[in-house]
Amino acid sequence: MNRRLAALDNVILQIKIHFRLNTLNNCKSLINSTRSPSFLAFDRFPAAQRVTFRYYVGRLAIFDENYVRRHTCNKLIQGAA
């Protein structure tokens, strides 16, 4: 179970690295991997990890000019905090 809980933290760290390296196209596959059935339910992760993940999904949506998705992530972050 601990390994499964660490999975989102690992994804977040990889996304942070891709943002620093400016290789944002690699972030999409990481985000999609969190939607797989083998991934633990999102609400089972600590709130800090959920907020950080949604923050980076929102930032990526801004770069993709997907403002509706960014707005949704912003609402979810405000509700989780």
C-alpha positions as CSV (number, residue, x, y, z in Angstrom):
1,M,0.0,0.0,0.0
2,N,2.8,2.4,0.8
3,R,4.3,1.9,-2.6
4,R,1.0,2.7,-4.2
5,L,0.7,5.9,-2.1
6,A,4.1,7.0,-3.2
7,A,3.2,6.7,-6.9
8,L,1.5,10.1,-7.1
9,D,4.5,11.7,-5.4
10,N,6.8,10.1,-7.9
11,V,4.6,11.4,-10.8
12,I,4.7,14.9,-9.3
13,L,8.5,14.8,-9.0
14,Q,8.8,13.8,-12.6
15,I,6.4,16.5,-13.7
16,K,8.5,19.1,-11.8
17,I,11.6,17.9,-13.6
18,H,9.9,18.2,-17.0
19,F,8.8,21.7,-16.2
20,R,12.3,22.7,-15.2
21,L,13.7,21.1,-18.4
22,N,10.9,22.7,-20.5
23,T,9.9,19.3,-21.9
24,L,6.2,19.6,-21.3
25,N,5.2,17.2,-23.9
26,N,6.4,14.4,-21.6
27,C,4.0,15.5,-18.8
28,K,0.9,14.4,-20.7
29,S,1.8,10.7,-20.6
30,L,2.5,11.0,-16.8
31,I,-0.9,12.7,-16.2
32,N,-2.6,10.0,-18.3
33,S,-0.9,7.3,-16.3
34,T,-2.7,8.5,-13.2
35,R,-6.0,7.7,-14.9
36,S,-5.2,4.0,-15.4
37,P,-7.4,1.5,-13.5
38,S,-4.3,0.2,-11.7
39,F,-3.6,3.6,-10.1
40,L,-5.0,4.1,-6.6
41,A,-8.2,6.2,-6.3
42,F,-7.2,9.9,-6.3
43,D,-9.1,10.7,-3.1
44,R,-6.9,8.2,-1.2
45,F,-3.8,10.3,-1.6
46,P,-2.8,13.0,0.9
47,A,-4.4,16.4,0.2
48,A,-1.0,18.0,-0.3
49,Q,-0.2,15.7,-3.2
50,R,-3.6,16.1,-4.8
51,V,-3.3,19.9,-4.7
52,T,0.3,19.8,-6.1
53,F,-0.8,17.5,-8.9
54,R,-3.7,19.6,-9.8
55,Y,-1.5,22.7,-9.7
56,Y,0.8,21.2,-12.3
57,V,-2.1,19.9,-14.4
58,G,-3.5,23.5,-14.4
59,R,-0.1,25.0,-15.4
60,L,0.1,22.5,-18.2
61,A,-3.5,23.4,-19.3
62,I,-2.4,27.1,-19.5
63,F,0.5,26.2,-21.8
64,D,-1.9,24.1,-24.0
65,E,-4.3,27.1,-23.9
66,N,-7.0,24.9,-22.4
67,Y,-8.5,27.5,-20.0
68,V,-11.6,25.5,-19.1
69,R,-9.4,22.7,-17.7
70,R,-7.3,25.2,-15.9
71,H,-10.3,26.8,-14.3
72,T,-11.6,23.4,-13.2
73,C,-8.2,22.6,-11.6
74,N,-8.2,25.9,-9.8
75,K,-11.7,25.2,-8.4
76,L,-10.6,21.8,-7.2
77,I,-7.5,23.2,-5.5
78,Q,-9.5,25.8,-3.7
79,G,-11.9,23.1,-2.5
80,A,-9.2,20.8,-1.3
81,A,-7.3,23.5,0.7
